Amino acid sequence: MREKLLWLWQLPQHLLALILIRLLQAERKEWPHNRNYITYWEFIPHGRFGKFISGVSLGEYIILKPRSDYVQTVPHEHGHSIQSRSWGPLYLLAVGVPSAIFNNLWDRVFHKGWTVQERHRWYYNRYPEKQADALGRVIRNF
């Protein structure tokens, strides 16, 4: 019963995630983390949608491009899933918008001359990314 209520609490994110999984033809995968497994969906970038998404966490759904840094990426996105449980229907406004626009877009437009390390330090020290790292137990050494 609790899981059904939680799924409804996160309904806007879950609906968007299911649409994205379908559009991206993502496959279900699992990642070992702290003696448990985190379920995520991996997609091969193709078409017009796959080019613009590198990773997103929507409710209990984590959708990622194949990459080599899953050790930090999957737990970080899991941290966003924990944020979603707290924020529920407000998650997209409280976490999704700041992450997508103010962090990702802002970084890509205004930090082009920065090194990768400078960009990562800036990005992961901002809300809500810093909180997602803490919730996912990600330790970053910049």
GULUM-856023 format. One record per atom (N, C-alpha, C): x, y, z; residue number from 1. Coordinates in nm, 3 decimals, decimal comma, padded with zeros to 5 digits. Example, Ala and Ser with C-alpha at 12.3 -4.5 7.8 and 13.67 -1.06 7.14 Angstrom:
BEGIN
[[01,319; -00,569; 00,780]; 1]
[[01,230; -00,450; 00,780]; 1]
[[01,320; -00,330; 00,780]; 1]
[[01,285; -00,225; 00,708]; 2]
[[01,367; -00,106; 00,714]; 2]
[[01,290; 00,003; 00,787]; 2]
END
This chain:
BEGIN
[[00,082; -00,120; 00,000]; 1]
[[00,000; 00,000; 00,000]; 1]
[[00,087; 00,127; 00,000]; 1]
[[00,194; 00,125; 00,084]; 2]
[[00,282; 00,241; 00,094]; 2]
[[00,347; 00,272; -00,041]; 2]
[[00,391; 00,167; -00,113]; 3]
[[00,455; 00,188; -00,243]; 3]
[[00,359; 00,248; -00,344]; 3]
[[00,234; 00,208; -00,339]; 4]
[[00,134; 00,264; -00,432]; 4]
[[00,109; 00,412; -00,404]; 4]
[[00,100; 00,446; -00,276]; 5]
[[00,081; 00,587; -00,239]; 5]
[[00,203; 00,671; -00,279]; 5]
[[00,322; 00,616; -00,259]; 6]
[[00,444; 00,687; -00,297]; 6]
[[00,449; 00,705; -00,449]; 6]
[[00,410; 00,604; -00,524]; 7]
[[00,409; 00,614; -00,670]; 7]
[[00,311; 00,724; -00,715]; 7]
[[00,196; 00,732; -00,651]; 8]
[[00,099; 00,839; -00,682]; 8]
[[00,151; 00,976; -00,641]; 8]
[[00,220; 00,983; -00,526]; 9]
[[00,279; 01,109; -00,478]; 9]
[[00,378; 01,164; -00,581]; 9]
[[00,446; 01,074; -00,652]; 10]
[[00,545; 01,112; -00,751]; 10]
[[00,490; 01,101; -00,895]; 10]
[[00,361; 01,098; -00,909]; 11]
[[00,298; 01,071; -01,038]; 11]
[[00,347; 01,156; -01,155]; 11]
[[00,361; 01,290; -01,142]; 12]
[[00,407; 01,367; -01,258]; 12]
[[00,543; 01,320; -01,311]; 12]
[[00,637; 01,292; -01,219]; 13]
[[00,769; 01,244; -01,262]; 13]
[[00,760; 01,106; -01,326]; 13]
[[00,680; 01,018; -01,266]; 14]
[[00,669; 00,882; -01,318]; 14]
[[00,609; 00,880; -01,458]; 14]
[[00,508; 00,961; -01,481]; 15]
[[00,448; 00,965; -01,615]; 15]
[[00,549; 01,016; -01,718]; 15]
[[00,620; 01,121; -01,684]; 16]
[[00,722; 01,175; -01,774]; 16]
[[00,832; 01,071; -01,798]; 16]
[[00,874; 01,002; -01,695]; 17]
[[00,978; 00,899; -01,708]; 17]
[[00,932; 00,786; -01,800]; 17]
[[00,810; 00,739; -01,783]; 18]
[[00,760; 00,630; -01,868]; 18]
[[00,754; 00,671; -02,014]; 18]
[[00,718; 00,797; -02,039]; 19]
[[00,717; 00,848; -02,177]; 19]
[[00,860; 00,850; -02,232]; 19]
[[00,955; 00,902; -02,153]; 20]
[[01,094; 00,908; -02,197]; 20]
[[01,153; 00,769; -02,222]; 20]
[[01,126; 00,676; -02,133]; 21]
[[01,176; 00,539; -02,148]; 21]
[[01,125; 00,481; -02,279]; 21]
[[01,000; 00,506; -02,309]; 22]
[[00,941; 00,456; -02,433]; 22]
[[01,003; 00,524; -02,556]; 22]
[[01,015; 00,657; -02,552]; 23]
[[01,072; 00,732; -02,665]; 23]
[[01,218; 00,696; -02,689]; 23]
[[01,293; 00,676; -02,582]; 24]
[[01,436; 00,648; -02,593]; 24]
[[01,466; 00,499; -02,608]; 24]
[[01,364; 00,417; -02,598]; 25]
[[01,379; 00,272; -02,605]; 25]
[[01,485; 00,224; -02,505]; 25]
[[01,473; 00,274; -02,383]; 26]
[[01,571; 00,244; -02,278]; 26]
[[01,550; 00,103; -02,224]; 26]
[[01,661; 00,042; -02,183]; 27]
[[01,660; -00,093; -02,127]; 27]
[[01,686; -00,088; -01,977]; 27]
[[01,617; -00,173; -01,906]; 28]
[[01,630; -00,179; -01,760]; 28]
[[01,763; -00,245; -01,723]; 28]
[[01,833; -00,181; -01,627]; 29]
[[01,962; -00,232; -01,578]; 29]
[[01,964; -00,220; -01,427]; 29]
[[02,067; -00,278; -01,364]; 30]
[[02,084; -00,265; -01,220]; 30]
[[02,229; -00,234; -01,189]; 30]
[[02,250; -00,155; -01,082]; 31]
[[02,384; -00,117; -01,040]; 31]
[[02,399; -00,150; -00,892]; 31]
[[02,505; -00,226; -00,854]; 32]
[[02,524; -00,257; -00,711]; 32]
[[02,564; -00,132; -00,633]; 32]
[[02,499; -00,112; -00,518]; 33]
[[02,528; 00,006; -00,436]; 33]
[[02,492; -00,023; -00,291]; 33]
[[02,592; -00,015; -00,204]; 34]
[[02,571; -00,034; -00,060]; 34]
[[02,492; -00,162; -00,028]; 34]
[[02,535; -00,274; -00,082]; 35]
[[02,474; -00,405; -00,060]; 35]
[[02,333; -00,419; -00,118]; 35]
[[02,289; -00,322; -00,194]; 36]
[[02,161; -00,328; -00,263]; 36]
[[02,186; -00,303; -00,411]; 36]
[[02,080; -00,300; -00,487]; 37]
[[02,091; -00,267; -00,629]; 37]
[[02,000; -00,149; -00,659]; 37]
[[02,051; -00,059; -00,742]; 38]
[[01,971; 00,053; -00,790]; 38]
[[01,929; 00,020; -00,931]; 38]
[[01,799; 00,024; -00,958]; 39]
[[01,748; 00,000; -01,092]; 39]
[[01,752; 00,130; -01,171]; 39]
[[01,801; 00,122; -01,295]; 40]
[[01,802; 00,238; -01,383]; 40]
[[01,775; 00,191; -01,525]; 40]
[[01,751; 00,286; -01,615]; 41]
[[01,725; 00,255; -01,755]; 41]
[[01,834; 00,320; -01,839]; 41]
[[01,892; 00,242; -01,930]; 42]
[[02,001; 00,291; -02,014]; 42]
[[01,953; 00,297; -02,158]; 42]
[[01,991; 00,405; -02,227]; 43]
[[01,951; 00,418; -02,366]; 43]
[[02,070; 00,457; -02,452]; 43]
[[02,067; 00,414; -02,575]; 44]
[[02,166; 00,453; -02,675]; 44]
[[02,113; 00,580; -02,741]; 44]
[[02,191; 00,689; -02,737]; 45]
[[02,141; 00,815; -02,796]; 45]
[[02,111; 00,799; -02,945]; 45]
[[01,991; 00,830; -02,982]; 46]
[[01,953; 00,830; -03,123]; 46]
[[01,834; 00,923; -03,140]; 46]
[[01,812; 00,965; -03,259]; 47]
[[01,698; 01,053; -03,286]; 47]
[[01,714; 01,187; -03,218]; 47]
[[01,609; 01,264; -03,221]; 48]
[[01,618; 01,400; -03,167]; 48]
[[01,613; 01,406; -03,016]; 48]
[[01,557; 01,307; -02,950]; 49]
[[01,547; 01,311; -02,804]; 49]
[[01,677; 01,271; -02,737]; 49]
[[01,740; 01,166; -02,785]; 50]
[[01,859; 01,111; -02,722]; 50]
[[01,978; 01,203; -02,721]; 50]
[[01,984; 01,296; -02,814]; 51]
[[02,099; 01,387; -02,821]; 51]
[[02,102; 01,485; -02,706]; 51]
[[01,988; 01,520; -02,651]; 52]
[[01,979; 01,627; -02,553]; 52]
[[01,975; 01,579; -02,409]; 52]
[[01,965; 01,451; -02,387]; 53]
[[01,955; 01,398; -02,251]; 53]
[[02,080; 01,316; -02,221]; 53]
[[02,147; 01,348; -02,111]; 54]
[[02,260; 01,266; -02,070]; 54]
[[02,220; 01,180; -01,949]; 54]
[[02,136; 01,234; -01,865]; 55]
[[02,087; 01,160; -01,751]; 55]
[[01,977; 01,239; -01,682]; 55]
[[01,879; 01,166; -01,631]; 56]
[[01,768; 01,231; -01,563]; 56]
[[01,711; 01,133; -01,461]; 56]
[[01,667; 01,189; -01,349]; 57]
[[01,601; 01,110; -01,248]; 57]
[[01,461; 01,165; -01,231]; 57]
[[01,364; 01,081; -01,256]; 58]
[[01,223; 01,121; -01,245]; 58]
[[01,151; 01,019; -01,157]; 58]
[[01,123; 01,057; -01,035]; 59]
[[01,061; 00,964; -00,941]; 59]
[[01,157; 00,850; -00,915]; 59]
[[01,108; 00,730; -00,929]; 60]
[[01,191; 00,612; -00,907]; 60]
[[01,264; 00,568; -01,034]; 60]
[[01,254; 00,644; -01,140]; 61]
[[01,314; 00,608; -01,268]; 61]
[[01,440; 00,692; -01,293]; 61]
[[01,551; 00,624; -01,313]; 62]
[[01,677; 00,689; -01,348]; 62]
[[01,707; 00,649; -01,492]; 62]
[[01,724; 00,748; -01,579]; 63]
[[01,743; 00,722; -01,722]; 63]
[[01,878; 00,783; -01,761]; 63]
[[01,969; 00,700; -01,813]; 64]
[[02,106; 00,743; -01,841]; 64]
[[02,155; 00,695; -01,977]; 64]
[[02,243; 00,776; -02,037]; 65]
[[02,321; 00,732; -02,152]; 65]
[[02,429; 00,637; -02,100]; 65]
[[02,474; 00,544; -02,184]; 66]
[[02,587; 00,459; -02,141]; 66]
[[02,709; 00,547; -02,113]; 66]
[[02,776; 00,521; -02,003]; 67]
[[02,894; 00,600; -01,966]; 67]
[[02,985; 00,518; -01,877]; 67]
[[03,103; 00,569; -01,854]; 68]
[[03,201; 00,496; -01,775]; 68]
[[03,200; 00,535; -01,627]; 68]
[[03,138; 00,647; -01,592]; 69]
[[03,144; 00,695; -01,454]; 69]
[[03,019; 00,659; -01,373]; 69]
[[02,966; 00,541; -01,393]; 70]
[[02,846; 00,500; -01,321]; 70]
[[02,868; 00,493; -01,169]; 70]
[[02,993; 00,478; -01,125]; 71]
[[03,021; 00,467; -00,982]; 71]
[[02,966; 00,590; -00,907]; 71]
[[02,975; 00,707; -00,969]; 72]
[[02,920; 00,827; -00,906]; 72]
[[02,786; 00,867; -00,966]; 72]
[[02,766; 00,842; -01,093]; 73]
[[02,645; 00,889; -01,160]; 73]
[[02,519; 00,820; -01,110]; 73]
[[02,519; 00,688; -01,102]; 74]
[[02,399; 00,616; -01,060]; 74]
[[02,361; 00,652; -00,916]; 74]
[[02,455; 00,651; -00,820]; 75]
[[02,418; 00,693; -00,684]; 75]
[[02,373; 00,840; -00,677]; 75]
[[02,435; 00,927; -00,757]; 76]
[[02,393; 01,068; -00,760]; 76]
[[02,248; 01,079; -00,807]; 76]
[[02,215; 01,011; -00,915]; 77]
[[02,078; 01,014; -00,966]; 77]
[[01,982; 00,948; -00,867]; 77]
[[02,030; 00,847; -00,796]; 78]
[[01,949; 00,786; -00,690]; 78]
[[01,919; 00,890; -00,581]; 78]
[[02,016; 00,976; -00,554]; 79]
[[01,993; 01,087; -00,460]; 79]
[[01,879; 01,176; -00,506]; 79]
[[01,872; 01,201; -00,637]; 80]
[[01,759; 01,278; -00,690]; 80]
[[01,628; 01,202; -00,669]; 80]
[[01,632; 01,070; -00,681]; 81]
[[01,510; 00,991; -00,655]; 81]
[[01,463; 01,008; -00,512]; 81]
[[01,557; 01,015; -00,420]; 82]
[[01,522; 01,038; -00,279]; 82]
[[01,462; 01,178; -00,262]; 82]
[[01,518; 01,276; -00,333]; 83]
[[01,459; 01,411; -00,331]; 83]
[[01,314; 01,405; -00,381]; 83]
[[01,291; 01,327; -00,485]; 84]
[[01,157; 01,316; -00,542]; 84]
[[01,057; 01,261; -00,441]; 84]
[[01,101; 01,167; -00,359]; 85]
[[01,012; 01,112; -00,257]; 85]
[[00,969; 01,220; -00,158]; 85]
[[01,060; 01,311; -00,128]; 86]
[[01,028; 01,419; -00,034]; 86]
[[00,939; 01,525; -00,097]; 86]
[[00,974; 01,567; -00,217]; 87]
[[00,905; 01,679; -00,282]; 87]
[[00,776; 01,638; -00,352]; 87]
[[00,766; 01,513; -00,393]; 88]
[[00,644; 01,466; -00,460]; 88]
[[00,609; 01,548; -00,583]; 88]
[[00,485; 01,597; -00,590]; 89]
[[00,442; 01,669; -00,711]; 89]
[[00,517; 01,799; -00,735]; 89]
[[00,586; 01,851; -00,634]; 90]
[[00,663; 01,976; -00,651]; 90]
[[00,807; 01,952; -00,697]; 90]
[[00,847; 01,825; -00,711]; 91]
[[00,985; 01,791; -00,746]; 91]
[[01,031; 01,856; -00,877]; 91]
[[00,947; 01,854; -00,977]; 92]
[[00,988; 01,910; -01,106]; 92]
[[01,020; 02,059; -01,095]; 92]
[[00,944; 02,131; -01,012]; 93]
[[00,971; 02,275; -00,992]; 93]
[[01,087; 02,299; -00,895]; 93]
[[01,091; 02,223; -00,787]; 94]
[[01,189; 02,248; -00,682]; 94]
[[01,327; 02,192; -00,713]; 94]
[[01,332; 02,084; -00,788]; 95]
[[01,460; 02,018; -00,817]; 95]
[[01,487; 02,013; -00,968]; 95]
[[01,389; 01,973; -01,045]; 96]
[[01,409; 01,958; -01,190]; 96]
[[01,446; 02,086; -01,261]; 96]
[[01,373; 02,193; -01,235]; 97]
[[01,401; 02,321; -01,302]; 97]
[[01,538; 02,377; -01,262]; 97]
[[01,569; 02,385; -01,130]; 98]
[[01,704; 02,435; -01,096]; 98]
[[01,816; 02,350; -01,155]; 98]
[[01,797; 02,219; -01,156]; 99]
[[01,900; 02,131; -01,209]; 99]
[[01,915; 02,148; -01,360]; 99]
[[01,805; 02,147; -01,431]; 100]
[[01,809; 02,154; -01,578]; 100]
[[01,848; 02,291; -01,630]; 100]
[[01,784; 02,393; -01,581]; 101]
[[01,807; 02,527; -01,637]; 101]
[[01,922; 02,598; -01,569]; 101]
[[01,913; 02,615; -01,440]; 102]
[[02,010; 02,699; -01,371]; 102]
[[02,147; 02,633; -01,359]; 102]
[[02,151; 02,501; -01,357]; 103]
[[02,280; 02,434; -01,347]; 103]
[[02,330; 02,389; -01,485]; 103]
[[02,255; 02,304; -01,553]; 104]
[[02,301; 02,251; -01,682]; 104]
[[02,312; 02,358; -01,789]; 104]
[[02,204; 02,427; -01,817]; 105]
[[02,203; 02,526; -01,924]; 105]
[[02,296; 02,642; -01,893]; 105]
[[02,287; 02,694; -01,772]; 106]
[[02,374; 02,804; -01,731]; 106]
[[02,521; 02,766; -01,748]; 106]
[[02,555; 02,646; -01,703]; 107]
[[02,693; 02,599; -01,714]; 107]
[[02,738; 02,591; -01,860]; 107]
[[02,656; 02,536; -01,945]; 108]
[[02,693; 02,519; -02,086]; 108]
[[02,706; 02,652; -02,159]; 108]
[[02,630; 02,751; -02,119]; 109]
[[02,634; 02,881; -02,186]; 109]
[[02,746; 02,969; -02,131]; 109]
[[02,760; 02,977; -02,000]; 110]
[[02,850; 03,075; -01,939]; 110]
[[02,986; 03,023; -01,895]; 110]
[[03,005; 02,891; -01,898]; 111]
[[03,132; 02,837; -01,850]; 111]
[[03,209; 02,763; -01,959]; 111]
[[03,193; 02,802; -02,081]; 112]
[[03,260; 02,734; -02,192]; 112]
[[03,412; 02,736; -02,180]; 112]
[[03,468; 02,842; -02,124]; 113]
[[03,613; 02,854; -02,111]; 113]
[[03,671; 02,784; -01,990]; 113]
[[03,589; 02,728; -01,906]; 114]
[[03,636; 02,663; -01,784]; 114]
[[03,686; 02,522; -01,815]; 114]
[[03,772; 02,471; -01,730]; 115]
[[03,816; 02,332; -01,743]; 115]
[[03,702; 02,241; -01,697]; 115]
[[03,712; 02,115; -01,732]; 116]
[[03,610; 02,018; -01,690]; 116]
[[03,603; 02,012; -01,537]; 116]
[[03,719; 02,014; -01,473]; 117]
[[03,721; 02,009; -01,326]; 117]
[[03,654; 02,132; -01,265]; 117]
[[03,677; 02,251; -01,320]; 118]
[[03,613; 02,373; -01,269]; 118]
[[03,461; 02,365; -01,288]; 118]
[[03,419; 02,315; -01,402]; 119]
[[03,275; 02,304; -01,429]; 119]
[[03,210; 02,203; -01,335]; 119]
[[03,276; 02,090; -01,314]; 120]
[[03,221; 01,989; -01,223]; 120]
[[03,214; 02,043; -01,081]; 120]
[[03,319; 02,110; -01,037]; 121]
[[03,319; 02,167; -00,901]; 121]
[[03,202; 02,265; -00,885]; 121]
[[03,184; 02,353; -00,983]; 122]
[[03,075; 02,450; -00,977]; 122]
[[02,940; 02,380; -00,976]; 122]
[[02,922; 02,286; -01,070]; 123]
[[02,793; 02,218; -01,086]; 123]
[[02,753; 02,139; -00,961]; 123]
[[02,844; 02,057; -00,909]; 124]
[[02,809; 01,968; -00,798]; 124]
[[02,812; 02,037; -00,661]; 124]
[[02,847; 02,163; -00,656]; 125]
[[02,841; 02,238; -00,531]; 125]
[[02,718; 02,328; -00,524]; 125]
[[02,627; 02,311; -00,615]; 126]
[[02,505; 02,392; -00,619]; 126]
[[02,385; 02,305; -00,582]; 126]
[[02,281; 02,373; -00,530]; 127]
[[02,154; 02,305; -00,507]; 127]
[[02,093; 02,277; -00,644]; 127]
[[02,034; 02,165; -00,664]; 128]
[[02,009; 02,050; -00,578]; 128]
[[02,112; 01,939; -00,594]; 128]
[[02,218; 01,964; -00,673]; 129]
[[02,318; 01,860; -00,702]; 129]
[[02,396; 01,819; -00,577]; 129]
[[02,432; 01,915; -00,495]; 130]
[[02,506; 01,886; -00,372]; 130]
[[02,423; 01,797; -00,280]; 130]
[[02,295; 01,827; -00,271]; 131]
[[02,206; 01,747; -00,187]; 131]
[[02,189; 01,606; -00,245]; 131]
[[02,179; 01,594; -00,376]; 132]
[[02,166; 01,462; -00,440]; 132]
[[02,290; 01,377; -00,413]; 132]
[[02,408; 01,439; -00,419]; 133]
[[02,531; 01,366; -00,385]; 133]
[[02,527; 01,316; -00,241]; 133]
[[02,485; 01,403; -00,149]; 134]
[[02,479; 01,363; -00,008]; 134]
[[02,379; 01,249; 00,012]; 134]
[[02,262; 01,259; -00,048]; 135]
[[02,161; 01,155; -00,033]; 135]
[[02,203; 01,023; -00,098]; 135]
[[02,278; 01,031; -00,209]; 136]
[[02,325; 00,911; -00,278]; 136]
[[02,458; 00,862; -00,226]; 136]
[[02,512; 00,930; -00,124]; 137]
[[02,640; 00,895; -00,061]; 137]
[[02,756; 00,898; -00,162]; 137]
[[02,758; 01,004; -00,242]; 138]
[[02,864; 01,023; -00,340]; 138]
[[02,967; 01,118; -00,279]; 138]
[[03,092; 01,078; -00,285]; 139]
[[03,202; 01,162; -00,236]; 139]
[[03,282; 01,205; -00,359]; 139]
[[03,289; 01,335; -00,379]; 140]
[[03,363; 01,390; -00,493]; 140]
[[03,492; 01,453; -00,445]; 140]
[[03,599; 01,423; -00,515]; 141]
[[03,730; 01,482; -00,486]; 141]
[[03,769; 01,569; -00,604]; 141]
[[03,751; 01,699; -00,587]; 142]
[[03,781; 01,790; -00,698]; 142]
[[03,924; 01,837; -00,690]; 142]
END
